């Protein structure tokens, strides 16, 4: 099924729950990034030793990468394919499934 012949239709309760799970993944990605930035800025202002920063920053970036991959592996609750990725790439924060067109907002149309 391509995006051209997809008819999004109304969401079922199971689909709505799956979309909420995808939204939670996205919040973790953004929360970890922004929270880490605040911590890095705060530790810089407090003049924490470079040795601590040398260890903490790579751990923060590494865990952020893990969260990005976790977000990218989210499956669509309707078609059970990757929500925002195709074999050519993807849109990590897509508002519609790139395969079936399932949308976070039931009133919007696929892009």
C-alpha positions in Angstrom: 0.0 0.0 0.0 1.5 3.3 -1.0 0.7 6.7 0.6 -1.3 7.7 -2.4 -3.9 4.9 -2.0 -4.0 5.0 1.8 -7.1 6.2 3.5 -6.2 7.2 7.0 -9.7 6.8 8.5 -10.6 7.2 12.1 -8.2 5.9 14.8 -9.1 2.9 16.9 -8.4 2.9 20.6 -5.4 0.5 20.0 -4.0 2.9 17.4 -4.4 5.8 19.7 -2.5 4.0 22.4 0.2 3.1 20.0 0.5 6.7 18.9 0.8 7.8 22.5 3.7 5.3 22.9 5.4 6.9 19.9 4.8 10.4 21.5 6.4 9.2 24.7 9.5 8.0 22.8 9.8 11.4 21.2 9.5 13.2 24.5 12.3 11.1 25.9 14.5 12.1 22.9 13.8 15.8 23.4 13.9 15.7 27.2 17.2 13.9 27.3 18.7 16.4 24.8 17.4 19.5 26.5 18.0 18.3 30.0 21.6 17.3 29.1 22.2 20.7 27.6 21.0 22.4 30.8 23.3 20.1 32.9 26.3 20.8 30.6 25.7 24.6 30.9 25.2 24.4 34.6 28.3 22.4 35.2 30.2 24.8 33.0 29.0 27.7 35.1 29.9 25.9 38.3 33.4 25.3 36.9 33.3 21.5 37.3 36.6 19.9 36.4 37.3 19.0 32.7 37.8 15.4 33.7 34.2 15.1 34.9 33.0 16.8 31.6 35.3 14.5 29.6 33.4 11.5 31.0 29.9 12.9 31.4 29.4 14.5 27.9 30.2 11.3 25.9 27.9 9.3 28.1 25.1 11.9 27.6 25.7 11.9 23.8 25.8 8.1 23.6 22.6 7.7 25.5 21.0 10.3 23.4 22.0 8.3 20.3 20.4 5.2 21.8 17.2 7.1 22.4 17.2 8.4 18.8 17.6 4.8 17.6 14.8 3.7 19.9 12.6 6.4 18.5 13.4 5.4 14.9 12.4 1.8 15.6 8.9 2.7 16.6 6.3 0.7 14.8 3.0 2.1 13.4 0.1 0.7 15.4 -2.0 0.3 12.1 0.4 -1.3 9.5 3.1 -2.4 12.0 5.9 -1.0 9.8 8.4 1.6 11.0 6.4 4.7 11.6 8.8 7.3 10.3 11.4 5.4 8.3 11.7 3.7 4.9 14.7 2.0 3.4 15.7 5.3 1.8 15.7 7.2 5.1 13.0 8.9 7.0 11.6 11.8 9.0 12.3 11.1 12.7 9.5 13.4 13.9 6.9 12.7 11.1 3.3 13.4 12.1 2.0 10.7 9.8 3.1 7.1 9.2 5.2 7.1 6.0 3.6 3.9 4.9 -0.1 3.9 5.7 -0.7 7.6 6.6 -1.9 7.1 10.2 -1.8 10.5 11.7 -1.3 11.9 15.3 -4.2 14.2 14.5 -7.2 12.3 13.0 -8.5 15.4 11.2 -5.3 16.1 9.3 -4.4 14.6 5.9 -1.2 12.7 5.0 1.7 14.8 3.7 
